[in-house]
Every structure is written in structure tokens, then in C-alpha cells.
Amino acid sequence: MALVPLNKSTTKHLPSFLFHGTVTLYVGPNHKRMEIHKKLLASISPELNKHVNNHMREGIEGKIRLPDEEEEVLTLFTEWAYTGDYAQEDGTRLAKDRSYMEQTQDPWSSLHKHLQLYAFADKFNVAILKQLAESKFHTEIDPIEPSSSRDVCGLVMVIRYAYDNLPSSDPILKFLAQYASWKLDLLRTSKRFNKLLLSQPDFLKELLMNLQGRRAKPAAPQKRPTYERDEGRPYRTTAILIASRVY
């Protein structure tokens, strides 16, 4: 089949970032190559714009090295950059009624990925992605009722990652300490949990502030205003998290 050339009426409806080249991301310790449109990446945050448009070697060659990031996290980030949303690798999503059965069979792995994207967004100051990942994290953790050793392992993994990778003032840290306090009877006999207490003094301190335990599951923090990218204009506050594309 012959390719039909694009005419002016067709191209004027295409996103402008398609015509400004790409940059290559080298992700993880194995330097896995990923391509993303240069103008799109630069539009996402001032920090990423500095990586894309500079007179240093990476800017001139169009190569950005991210050795500390996981391939799947960057895959989800790229999906979000082009579509305004992201799904886990198996494509499962929560239904609008937040049905527990709609989650992945391992909810803790999914929660871990949300936190990884949250930390990535915080690192590169991507406000809208950070708030989206935070919203997904709280939506998915809300219906879980930890009761098994698998839940203990998953919760400890999530807490450890959060305290290793998020700023000490981040509200998710306080939430997870309250969550652990709520399930302290389940956690206290776990060797994994006790090792976590010894290795994370900040978590231990926050947990001690809730030592009496919580009778009810902690609620997610009140949602803050979110931000939407708009053509030619800075981020603007919106009442609803709207995933947008850059044109």
C-alpha cells in the first residue's frame, strides 16, 4: 500500500512536538535505550527542560542518562507523557467503585510502582504526575485489609521504599506510619518489620507518635489543587486532575 503524503490540512492538527526530533534516554544500570520526543519531554517540567536544552554534552548529543531509574517506571512515565495517564504492566485498573477485586493480584507491587513514579515526579518536579501517582496510590491502598504474611511483606516493602526515597516532610511518610500503627498487631511479630524499625529511625519516631494504635484505618490526606499543562501558558490550578497532552 502506498503511503499518502501529509498535506497542510492534516499536519495542522498534529501535535507540534512530533516535528522537533527526539532524545534518547539510557535507563537503569543496563542503559536500556528509550526514545521520546524532545519538545514533549522539555515541556513537562523546568528540570527536564534543563536536561534537554543545554550546551553540555547530553543536550548537544540528545542523550539523557538515568542510571538510577527502573525501566518499567520510565515506561509508565513515557505512557503518561503521551496520553496523560498510565496503567500497570498487566493493564489492570481500578473500577470507579474501587472494587477490591478489580486490583492486581499483588496490590503491593502496584503500590510500589505508584510510589516509584511519585518519587520520580518529585525528583524532576513534575507536579501533575506526582499528584496523579499519589491519587492512584491512595485509591488502591484504601480497600486493602492487610491480614496475611504476604501483606506484611508488601507493606514493609512499600514503607521501606518510601522512607528511602521521599523527603522527610512528605505526607505519604506520615500516612504510612499511621497505617502501620493501625495494623501494628499484625506487624509486630514480623522479623521484616522489626528490621525495618532498626534501619529507619524516622519511621520509628513517627510510629511512636501513634504507639497506642489506631482503631480506624487512616484516611488519605485532603486532596490539594492539581495542575494542568496548557498550550503556551504556565501550569494552571484545576479542581479535578485532568491528564493533558502538549500540542
TAWOSUL-V338070 format. One record per residue. N is the residue number from 0. RES is the residue in one letter. PSI is psi in whole degrees, -180 to 180 (NA if undefined). OMEGA is omega as a letter, one per 40 degrees, with the letter a starting at -180 (999 if undefined). Layout:
n: (N,N)
res: (RES,RES)
psi: (PSI,PSI)
omega: (OMEGA,OMEGA)
This chain:
n: (0,1,2,3,4,5,6,7,8,9,10,11,12,13,14,15,16,17,18,19,20,21,22,23,24,25,26,27,28,29,30,31,32,33,34,35,36,37,38,39,40,41,42,43,44,45,46,47,48,49,50,51,52,53,54,55,56,57,58,59,60,61,62,63,64,65,66,67,68,69,70,71,72,73,74,75,76,77,78,79,80,81,82,83,84,85,86,87,88,89,90,91,92,93,94,95,96,97,98,99,100,101,102,103,104,105,106,107,108,109,110,111,112,113,114,115,116,117,118,119,120,121,122,123,124,125,126,127,128,129,130,131,132,133,134,135,136,137,138,139,140,141,142,143,144,145,146,147,148,149,150,151,152,153,154,155,156,157,158,159,160,161,162,163,164,165,166,167,168,169,170,171,172,173,174,175,176,177,178,179,180,181,182,183,184,185,186,187,188,189,190,191,192,193,194,195,196,197,198,199,200,201,202,203,204,205,206,207,208,209,210,211,212,213,214,215,216,217,218,219,220,221,222,223,224,225,226,227,228,229,230,231,232,233,234,235,236,237,238,239,240,241,242,243,244,245,246)
res: (M,A,L,V,P,L,N,K,S,T,T,K,H,L,P,S,F,L,F,H,G,T,V,T,L,Y,V,G,P,N,H,K,R,M,E,I,H,K,K,L,L,A,S,I,S,P,E,L,N,K,H,V,N,N,H,M,R,E,G,I,E,G,K,I,R,L,P,D,E,E,E,E,V,L,T,L,F,T,E,W,A,Y,T,G,D,Y,A,Q,E,D,G,T,R,L,A,K,D,R,S,Y,M,E,Q,T,Q,D,P,W,S,S,L,H,K,H,L,Q,L,Y,A,F,A,D,K,F,N,V,A,I,L,K,Q,L,A,E,S,K,F,H,T,E,I,D,P,I,E,P,S,S,S,R,D,V,C,G,L,V,M,V,I,R,Y,A,Y,D,N,L,P,S,S,D,P,I,L,K,F,L,A,Q,Y,A,S,W,K,L,D,L,L,R,T,S,K,R,F,N,K,L,L,L,S,Q,P,D,F,L,K,E,L,L,M,N,L,Q,G,R,R,A,K,P,A,A,P,Q,K,R,P,T,Y,E,R,D,E,G,R,P,Y,R,T,T,A,I,L,I,A,S,R,V,Y)
psi: (130,142,135,122,147,135,178,-38,-26,-46,-27,-15,-2,147,138,-24,-16,-17,17,25,179,166,157,127,131,108,137,176,-22,2,46,131,135,144,141,147,134,-49,-35,-49,-41,-28,-13,-38,157,-36,-45,-33,-38,-35,-33,-46,90,170,12,178,-43,-36,-41,-43,-12,38,132,127,125,71,-20,-2,151,149,-44,-36,-44,-30,-44,-39,-44,-40,-44,-42,-36,-27,-17,3,170,153,160,168,-36,0,3,146,159,142,165,-25,6,34,130,-33,-16,-9,169,159,-23,87,-27,-35,-41,-43,-37,-44,-40,-42,-36,-43,-38,-46,-40,-45,-37,-41,-39,13,49,88,-46,-36,-39,-44,-33,-46,-39,-42,-44,-40,-50,-35,-40,-30,-23,-45,-5,136,89,131,-8,171,-32,-39,-39,-48,-43,-44,-42,-41,-45,-44,-45,-45,-46,-46,-20,-24,-7,152,149,-22,0,133,-24,-32,-45,-42,-44,-34,-40,-37,-43,-38,-39,-36,32,-36,-35,-36,-31,-26,-1,131,-37,-44,-41,-37,-37,-43,-39,-31,-12,80,-32,-39,-43,-43,-45,-37,-40,-27,-16,33,-29,-8,161,132,-27,154,134,143,154,147,153,134,136,165,147,172,143,133,139,146,121,5,157,172,139,150,138,157,-22,142,111,120,129,162,155,126,NA)
omega: (a,i,i,a,i,i,a,a,i,a,a,i,a,i,a,a,i,a,a,i,a,i,a,i,i,a,i,a,i,i,i,a,i,i,i,a,a,a,i,a,a,a,a,i,i,a,i,i,i,i,a,a,i,a,i,a,a,i,a,a,a,a,i,a,a,a,a,a,i,a,a,i,i,i,i,i,a,i,i,a,a,a,a,i,i,i,i,a,a,i,a,i,i,i,a,i,i,a,a,a,a,a,i,a,i,a,a,i,i,i,i,i,i,i,i,i,i,i,i,a,i,a,a,i,i,a,a,i,i,a,i,i,i,i,i,i,a,i,a,a,a,a,a,i,a,a,a,i,i,i,i,i,a,a,i,i,a,i,a,i,a,a,i,a,a,i,a,a,a,a,i,i,i,i,a,i,i,i,i,i,i,a,a,i,i,a,a,a,a,i,i,a,i,i,i,i,a,a,a,a,i,i,i,i,a,i,a,i,i,a,a,i,a,i,a,i,i,i,i,i,i,a,i,i,i,a,a,i,i,a,i,a,i,i,i,a,i,a,a,i,a,i,a,i,i,a,999)
